[in-house]
Amino acid sequence: MKVTISRKAHFNAAHRLHRKDWTFEKNDAVFGKCNNPNFHGHNYGLTVSVTGKIDPETGFVLDVKVLADIIREEVEIPFDHKNLNLDVPEFQDLNPTAENIAVVIWNKIRKRIQPDFDLEIVLNETDRNFVTYKGEE
């Protein structure tokens, strides 16, 4: 019997969508106001879901406190109130689009979750825009 548990979190961060190898004009045409040289910010919402078998001893798939600690250590501490382009090493050479942020978060959390569990990340960049990543298919 597999069950999915989920934990919500949030962080506030600034970023700029920009490719160093493109001209300003091309960046502006593709990324528009998200290419602001002075950056812009979001109040990101995050839902982390773990699917696995219920442990017959504890009754848990995974202790939600453990999941909360993983999210705090891997996402909230390194990303919250940061400039993703400048302060987060994973984005030094990776454009911090919502898609790329979701994949980076998934990879950071994946290494802390048992390999036989499935992991899904939903990253809300705004109330209307969100990305879901479940890993490589």
Solvent accessible surface area in square Angstrom, and as a share of the most:
residue,aa,sasa,rsa
1,M,172,0.77
2,K,118,0.50
3,V,55,0.32
4,T,72,0.42
5,I,30,0.15
6,S,61,0.39
7,R,98,0.36
8,K,156,0.66
9,A,18,0.14
10,H,122,0.55
11,F,0,0.00
12,N,42,0.22
13,A,6,0.04
14,A,29,0.22
15,H,1,0.00
16,R,39,0.14
17,L,22,0.11
18,H,48,0.22
19,R,100,0.36
20,K,162,0.68
21,D,104,0.54
22,W,62,0.22
23,T,85,0.49
24,F,103,0.43
25,E,124,0.56
26,K,98,0.41
27,N,0,0.00
28,D,65,0.34
29,A,89,0.69
30,V,85,0.49
31,F,36,0.15
32,G,31,0.30
33,K,183,0.78
34,C,38,0.23
35,N,2,0.01
36,N,59,0.30
37,P,77,0.48
38,N,127,0.65
39,F,52,0.22
40,H,47,0.21
41,G,50,0.49
42,H,32,0.14
43,N,119,0.61
44,Y,1,0.01
45,G,22,0.21
46,L,3,0.01
47,T,28,0.16
48,V,0,0.00
49,S,13,0.08
50,V,0,0.00
51,T,31,0.18
52,G,1,0.01
53,K,134,0.57
54,I,57,0.29
55,D,57,0.29
56,P,135,0.85
57,E,163,0.73
58,T,81,0.47
59,G,49,0.47
60,F,101,0.42
61,V,14,0.08
62,L,31,0.15
63,D,54,0.28
64,V,63,0.36
65,K,131,0.56
66,V,65,0.37
67,L,0,0.00
68,A,17,0.13
69,D,32,0.17
70,I,6,0.03
71,I,2,0.01
72,R,105,0.38
73,E,74,0.33
74,E,20,0.09
75,V,0,0.00
76,E,47,0.21
77,I,106,0.54
78,P,39,0.25
79,F,0,0.00
80,D,47,0.24
81,H,140,0.62
82,K,69,0.29
83,N,23,0.12
84,L,0,0.00
85,N,29,0.15
86,L,118,0.59
87,D,75,0.39
88,V,1,0.01
89,P,102,0.64
90,E,70,0.31
91,F,5,0.02
92,Q,85,0.38
93,D,139,0.72
94,L,68,0.34
95,N,29,0.15
96,P,1,0.01
97,T,27,0.15
98,A,12,0.10
99,E,103,0.46
100,N,40,0.20
101,I,0,0.00
102,A,0,0.00
103,V,49,0.28
104,V,14,0.08
105,I,0,0.00
106,W,33,0.11
107,N,79,0.40
108,K,29,0.12
109,I,0,0.00
110,R,51,0.19
111,K,144,0.61
112,R,98,0.36
113,I,11,0.06
114,Q,96,0.43
115,P,129,0.81
116,D,99,0.51
117,F,12,0.05
118,D,82,0.42
119,L,5,0.03
120,E,48,0.22
121,I,0,0.00
122,V,31,0.18
123,L,0,0.00
124,N,47,0.24
125,E,28,0.13
126,T,53,0.31
127,D,145,0.75
128,R,216,0.79
129,N,85,0.44
130,F,123,0.51
131,V,29,0.17
132,T,65,0.38
133,Y,42,0.16
134,K,119,0.50
135,G,8,0.08
136,E,159,0.71
137,E,191,0.86
